Amino acid sequence: MILNGVLAFFNLGTGEIIAIVVVILLLFGGKKIPELMRGLGKGVKSFKQGMNEVEDELKKPLDELDKKEDPK
């Protein structure tokens, strides 16, 4: 789903995608690509974790304000 949006944004067709994959294979070789993808996956995971931490930090003061306003 997300990939379709990205491909539509760059207006890439099947031929262009195949050419890009072939160039990547020629530049990095078959043995390096899994390592590169693993590093990319770790980077994305770390980025998402950081975004969640920032969101939690922003919500924390709001939650504390709600608790003070609604004493039970």
A tleap script that builds the chain and sets N, CA, C and O, in Angstrom:
source leaprc.protein.ff14SB
mol = sequence {
  NMET ILE LEU ASN GLY VAL LEU ALA PHE PHE
  ASN LEU GLY THR GLY GLU ILE ILE ALA ILE
  VAL VAL VAL ILE LEU LEU LEU PHE GLY GLY
  LYS LYS ILE PRO GLU LEU MET ARG GLY LEU
  GLY LYS GLY VAL LYS SER PHE LYS GLN GLY
  MET ASN GLU VAL GLU ASP GLU LEU LYS LYS
  PRO LEU ASP GLU LEU ASP LYS LYS GLU ASP
  PRO CLYS
}
set mol.1.N position { 0.817 -1.187 0.000 }
set mol.1.CA position { 0.000 0.000 0.000 }
set mol.1.C position { 0.865 1.256 0.000 }
set mol.1.O position { 0.682 2.149 -0.827 }
set mol.2.N position { 1.800 1.313 0.928 }
set mol.2.CA position { 2.694 2.465 1.000 }
set mol.2.C position { 3.598 2.489 -0.222 }
set mol.2.O position { 3.895 3.555 -0.762 }
set mol.3.N position { 4.033 1.314 -0.656 }
set mol.3.CA position { 4.915 1.229 -1.817 }
set mol.3.C position { 4.229 1.792 -3.057 }
set mol.3.O position { 4.866 2.472 -3.862 }
set mol.4.N position { 2.937 1.515 -3.216 }
set mol.4.CA position { 2.207 2.051 -4.366 }
set mol.4.C position { 2.189 3.568 -4.337 }
set mol.4.O position { 2.331 4.211 -5.377 }
set mol.5.N position { 2.015 4.149 -3.155 }
set mol.5.CA position { 2.023 5.598 -3.029 }
set mol.5.C position { 3.379 6.179 -3.384 }
set mol.5.O position { 3.462 7.210 -4.051 }
set mol.6.N position { 4.438 5.523 -2.943 }
set mol.6.CA position { 5.790 5.997 -3.241 }
set mol.6.C position { 6.065 5.895 -4.733 }
set mol.6.O position { 6.631 6.811 -5.330 }
set mol.7.N position { 5.667 4.791 -5.330 }
set mol.7.CA position { 5.887 4.609 -6.768 }
set mol.7.C position { 5.079 5.620 -7.567 }
set mol.7.O position { 5.554 6.131 -8.581 }
set mol.8.N position { 3.867 5.910 -7.122 }
set mol.8.CA position { 3.054 6.900 -7.816 }
set mol.8.C position { 3.681 8.281 -7.689 }
set mol.8.O position { 3.634 9.076 -8.627 }
set mol.9.N position { 4.272 8.569 -6.524 }
set mol.9.CA position { 4.903 9.864 -6.305 }
set mol.9.C position { 6.062 10.067 -7.265 }
set mol.9.O position { 6.207 11.145 -7.842 }
set mol.10.N position { 6.882 9.054 -7.442 }
set mol.10.CA position { 8.034 9.150 -8.329 }
set mol.10.C position { 7.681 8.796 -9.771 }
set mol.10.O position { 8.513 8.941 -10.666 }
set mol.11.N position { 6.456 8.335 -10.000 }
set mol.11.CA position { 5.981 7.969 -11.327 }
set mol.11.C position { 6.908 6.930 -11.965 }
set mol.11.O position { 7.325 7.082 -13.114 }
set mol.12.N position { 7.226 5.876 -11.210 }
set mol.12.CA position { 8.103 4.819 -11.693 }
set mol.12.C position { 7.279 3.675 -12.263 }
set mol.12.O position { 6.274 3.264 -11.683 }
set mol.13.N position { 7.711 3.178 -13.388 }
set mol.13.CA position { 7.078 2.021 -13.991 }
set mol.13.C position { 7.881 0.768 -13.703 }
set mol.13.O position { 8.908 0.813 -13.026 }
set mol.14.N position { 7.404 -0.345 -14.222 }
set mol.14.CA position { 8.073 -1.626 -13.989 }
set mol.14.C position { 9.483 -1.635 -14.570 }
set mol.14.O position { 10.409 -2.137 -13.933 }
set mol.15.N position { 9.655 -1.097 -15.749 }
set mol.15.CA position { 10.976 -1.080 -16.388 }
set mol.15.C position { 11.989 -0.278 -15.590 }
set mol.15.O position { 13.143 -0.685 -15.449 }
set mol.16.N position { 11.553 0.868 -15.068 }
set mol.16.CA position { 12.468 1.693 -14.267 }
set mol.16.C position { 12.855 0.998 -12.965 }
set mol.16.O position { 14.001 1.080 -12.523 }
set mol.17.N position { 11.889 0.315 -12.356 }
set mol.17.CA position { 12.172 -0.401 -11.102 }
set mol.17.C position { 13.173 -1.523 -11.354 }
set mol.17.O position { 14.101 -1.715 -10.569 }
set mol.18.N position { 12.992 -2.259 -12.436 }
set mol.18.CA position { 13.923 -3.343 -12.767 }
set mol.18.C position { 15.316 -2.784 -13.024 }
set mol.18.O position { 16.304 -3.364 -12.576 }
set mol.19.N position { 15.409 -1.667 -13.739 }
set mol.19.CA position { 16.707 -1.044 -14.002 }
set mol.19.C position { 17.383 -0.617 -12.702 }
set mol.19.O position { 18.589 -0.807 -12.541 }
set mol.20.N position { 16.630 -0.049 -11.788 }
set mol.20.CA position { 17.186 0.385 -10.498 }
set mol.20.C position { 17.697 -0.814 -9.716 }
set mol.20.O position { 18.778 -0.756 -9.130 }
set mol.21.N position { 16.925 -1.908 -9.700 }
set mol.21.CA position { 17.351 -3.120 -8.980 }
set mol.21.C position { 18.624 -3.688 -9.585 }
set mol.21.O position { 19.517 -4.117 -8.854 }
set mol.22.N position { 18.721 -3.699 -10.899 }
set mol.22.CA position { 19.927 -4.219 -11.571 }
set mol.22.C position { 21.138 -3.351 -11.229 }
set mol.22.O position { 22.216 -3.877 -10.954 }
set mol.23.N position { 20.971 -2.036 -11.244 }
set mol.23.CA position { 22.081 -1.139 -10.904 }
set mol.23.C position { 22.520 -1.359 -9.459 }
set mol.23.O position { 23.717 -1.389 -9.173 }
set mol.24.N position { 21.570 -1.511 -8.558 }
set mol.24.CA position { 21.911 -1.753 -7.146 }
set mol.24.C position { 22.661 -3.072 -7.009 }
set mol.24.O position { 23.646 -3.152 -6.275 }
set mol.25.N position { 22.202 -4.108 -7.708 }
set mol.25.CA position { 22.909 -5.393 -7.664 }
set mol.25.C position { 24.330 -5.272 -8.200 }
set mol.25.O position { 25.252 -5.867 -7.643 }
set mol.26.N position { 24.517 -4.512 -9.268 }
set mol.26.CA position { 25.857 -4.346 -9.830 }
set mol.26.C position { 26.768 -3.548 -8.903 }
set mol.26.O position { 27.957 -3.847 -8.788 }
set mol.27.N position { 26.213 -2.537 -8.242 }
set mol.27.CA position { 27.033 -1.700 -7.361 }
set mol.27.C position { 27.425 -2.409 -6.071 }
set mol.27.O position { 28.579 -2.348 -5.648 }
set mol.28.N position { 26.466 -3.077 -5.451 }
set mol.28.CA position { 26.714 -3.631 -4.114 }
set mol.28.C position { 26.933 -5.130 -4.100 }
set mol.28.O position { 27.541 -5.643 -3.161 }
set mol.29.N position { 26.469 -5.837 -5.087 }
set mol.29.CA position { 26.620 -7.285 -5.109 }
set mol.29.C position { 25.540 -7.953 -4.276 }
set mol.29.O position { 24.923 -7.322 -3.418 }
set mol.30.N position { 25.322 -9.212 -4.529 }
set mol.30.CA position { 24.265 -9.965 -3.858 }
set mol.30.C position { 24.488 -10.190 -2.381 }
set mol.30.O position { 23.526 -10.352 -1.630 }
set mol.31.N position { 25.741 -10.204 -1.947 }
set mol.31.CA position { 26.031 -10.489 -0.537 }
set mol.31.C position { 25.847 -9.273 0.354 }
set mol.31.O position { 25.554 -9.419 1.540 }
set mol.32.N position { 26.011 -8.089 -0.188 }
set mol.32.CA position { 25.905 -6.862 0.606 }
set mol.32.C position { 24.464 -6.380 0.775 }
set mol.32.O position { 24.154 -5.690 1.745 }
set mol.33.N position { 23.598 -6.733 -0.147 }
set mol.33.CA position { 22.229 -6.203 -0.124 }
set mol.33.C position { 21.469 -6.605 1.141 }
set mol.33.O position { 20.825 -5.738 1.732 }
set mol.34.N position { 21.501 -7.872 1.597 }
set mol.34.CA position { 20.795 -8.194 2.846 }
set mol.34.C position { 21.316 -7.376 4.031 }
set mol.34.O position { 20.542 -6.962 4.894 }
set mol.35.N position { 22.620 -7.149 4.066 }
set mol.35.CA position { 23.209 -6.345 5.141 }
set mol.35.C position { 22.711 -4.900 5.070 }
set mol.35.O position { 22.398 -4.294 6.095 }
set mol.36.N position { 22.640 -4.355 3.859 }
set mol.36.CA position { 22.133 -2.994 3.687 }
set mol.36.C position { 20.667 -2.892 4.096 }
set mol.36.O position { 20.271 -1.929 4.753 }
set mol.37.N position { 19.867 -3.871 3.713 }
set mol.37.CA position { 18.441 -3.855 4.055 }
set mol.37.C position { 18.238 -4.018 5.559 }
set mol.37.O position { 17.343 -3.401 6.137 }
set mol.38.N position { 19.063 -4.843 6.186 }
set mol.38.CA position { 18.990 -5.026 7.640 }
set mol.38.C position { 19.288 -3.706 8.346 }
set mol.38.O position { 18.595 -3.327 9.290 }
set mol.39.N position { 20.316 -3.017 7.885 }
set mol.39.CA position { 20.655 -1.714 8.456 }
set mol.39.C position { 19.556 -0.689 8.229 }
set mol.39.O position { 19.256 0.114 9.112 }
set mol.40.N position { 18.960 -0.717 7.050 }
set mol.40.CA position { 17.848 0.187 6.757 }
set mol.40.C position { 16.656 -0.107 7.655 }
set mol.40.O position { 16.012 0.815 8.155 }
set mol.41.N position { 16.360 -1.382 7.861 }
set mol.41.CA position { 15.255 -1.772 8.746 }
set mol.41.C position { 15.493 -1.328 10.172 }
set mol.41.O position { 14.573 -0.850 10.835 }
set mol.42.N position { 16.722 -1.481 10.654 }
set mol.42.CA position { 17.042 -1.029 12.012 }
set mol.42.C position { 16.912 0.479 12.128 }
set mol.42.O position { 16.456 0.991 13.151 }
set mol.43.N position { 17.309 1.186 11.092 }
set mol.43.CA position { 17.192 2.642 11.100 }
set mol.43.C position { 15.744 3.096 11.143 }
set mol.43.O position { 15.402 4.023 11.877 }
set mol.44.N position { 14.890 2.447 10.358 }
set mol.44.CA position { 13.465 2.796 10.347 }
set mol.44.C position { 12.838 2.478 11.693 }
set mol.44.O position { 12.035 3.257 12.207 }
set mol.45.N position { 13.203 1.331 12.270 }
set mol.45.CA position { 12.667 0.944 13.579 }
set mol.45.C position { 13.092 1.950 14.644 }
set mol.45.O position { 12.287 2.338 15.491 }
set mol.46.N position { 14.335 2.365 14.605 }
set mol.46.CA position { 14.837 3.344 15.563 }
set mol.46.C position { 14.137 4.685 15.390 }
set mol.46.O position { 13.822 5.352 16.375 }
set mol.47.N position { 13.893 5.080 14.152 }
set mol.47.CA position { 13.198 6.335 13.881 }
set mol.47.C position { 11.778 6.302 14.426 }
set mol.47.O position { 11.330 7.262 15.054 }
set mol.48.N position { 11.065 5.198 14.189 }
set mol.48.CA position { 9.696 5.067 14.692 }
set mol.48.C position { 9.672 5.069 16.215 }
set mol.48.O position { 8.791 5.678 16.823 }
set mol.49.N position { 10.635 4.391 16.834 }
set mol.49.CA position { 10.720 4.352 18.294 }
set mol.49.C position { 10.966 5.764 18.832 }
set mol.49.O position { 10.361 6.158 19.829 }
set mol.50.N position { 11.831 6.513 18.194 }
set mol.50.CA position { 12.096 7.888 18.609 }
set mol.50.C position { 10.868 8.766 18.463 }
set mol.50.O position { 10.595 9.603 19.323 }
set mol.51.N position { 10.125 8.582 17.380 }
set mol.51.CA position { 8.893 9.356 17.186 }
set mol.51.C position { 7.869 9.030 18.265 }
set mol.51.O position { 7.186 9.924 18.764 }
set mol.52.N position { 7.758 7.748 18.629 }
set mol.52.CA position { 6.829 7.358 19.689 }
set mol.52.C position { 7.241 7.945 21.031 }
set mol.52.O position { 6.387 8.358 21.815 }
set mol.53.N position { 8.547 7.987 21.302 }
set mol.53.CA position { 9.031 8.561 22.556 }
set mol.53.C position { 8.723 10.056 22.618 }
set mol.53.O position { 8.333 10.567 23.668 }
set mol.54.N position { 8.896 10.753 21.506 }
set mol.54.CA position { 8.594 12.185 21.465 }
set mol.54.C position { 7.100 12.405 21.683 }
set mol.54.O position { 6.700 13.309 22.416 }
set mol.55.N position { 6.287 11.582 21.049 }
set mol.55.CA position { 4.837 11.698 21.210 }
set mol.55.C position { 4.430 11.449 22.660 }
set mol.55.O position { 3.579 12.157 23.199 }
set mol.56.N position { 5.041 10.438 23.296 }
set mol.56.CA position { 4.743 10.151 24.703 }
set mol.56.C position { 5.155 11.316 25.601 }
set mol.56.O position { 4.437 11.667 26.538 }
set mol.57.N position { 6.299 11.908 25.317 }
set mol.57.CA position { 6.767 13.039 26.119 }
set mol.57.C position { 5.841 14.245 25.970 }
set mol.57.O position { 5.641 15.002 26.921 }
set mol.58.N position { 5.287 14.417 24.793 }
set mol.58.CA position { 4.359 15.531 24.570 }
set mol.58.C position { 3.008 15.280 25.237 }
set mol.58.O position { 2.355 16.219 25.690 }
set mol.59.N position { 2.592 14.025 25.297 }
set mol.59.CA position { 1.300 13.692 25.902 }
set mol.59.C position { 1.354 13.660 27.426 }
set mol.59.O position { 0.337 13.860 28.090 }
set mol.60.N position { 2.538 13.407 27.981 }
set mol.60.CA position { 2.665 13.262 29.429 }
set mol.60.C position { 2.180 14.505 30.186 }
set mol.60.O position { 1.400 14.351 31.126 }
set mol.61.N position { 2.591 15.716 29.835 }
set mol.61.CA position { 2.091 16.896 30.569 }
set mol.61.C position { 0.580 17.074 30.426 }
set mol.61.O position { -0.079 17.530 31.361 }
set mol.62.N position { 0.028 16.720 29.273 }
set mol.62.CA position { -1.418 16.832 29.084 }
set mol.62.C position { -2.160 15.848 29.978 }
set mol.62.O position { -3.205 16.187 30.532 }
set mol.63.N position { -1.639 14.644 30.124 }
set mol.63.CA position { -2.260 13.651 30.997 }
set mol.63.C position { -2.204 14.107 32.455 }
set mol.63.O position { -3.160 13.921 33.209 }
set mol.64.N position { -1.084 14.700 32.841 }
set mol.64.CA position { -0.955 15.191 34.207 }
set mol.64.C position { -1.935 16.339 34.464 }
set mol.64.O position { -2.492 16.435 35.558 }
set mol.65.N position { -2.149 17.199 33.484 }
set mol.65.CA position { -3.126 18.283 33.617 }
set mol.65.C position { -4.533 17.741 33.769 }
set mol.65.O position { -5.310 18.256 34.572 }
set mol.66.N position { -4.872 16.708 33.008 }
set mol.66.CA position { -6.197 16.094 33.099 }
set mol.66.C position { -6.421 15.504 34.478 }
set mol.66.O position { -7.515 15.618 35.031 }
set mol.67.N position { -5.387 14.868 35.047 }
set mol.67.CA position { -5.511 14.275 36.379 }
set mol.67.C position { -5.739 15.336 37.440 }
set mol.67.O position { -6.502 15.112 38.379 }
set mol.68.N position { -5.099 16.473 37.310 }
set mol.68.CA position { -5.254 17.559 38.281 }
set mol.68.C position { -6.637 18.189 38.186 }
set mol.68.O position { -7.191 18.599 39.206 }
set mol.69.N position { -7.202 18.276 37.002 }
set mol.69.CA position { -8.507 18.903 36.804 }
set mol.69.C position { -9.657 17.984 37.208 }
set mol.69.O position { -10.717 18.469 37.606 }
set mol.70.N position { -9.471 16.681 37.115 }
set mol.70.CA position { -10.537 15.722 37.449 }
set mol.70.C position { -10.181 14.934 38.698 }
set mol.70.O position { -9.822 13.761 38.592 }
set mol.71.N position { -10.270 15.543 39.892 }
set mol.71.CA position { -9.979 14.758 41.103 }
set mol.71.C position { -11.124 13.777 41.368 }
set mol.71.O position { -12.301 14.127 41.274 }
set mol.72.N position { -10.754 12.567 41.694 }
set mol.72.CA position { -11.772 11.532 41.959 }
set mol.72.C position { -11.716 11.083 43.375 }
set mol.72.O position { -12.495 10.219 43.779 }
savepdb mol mol.pdb
quit
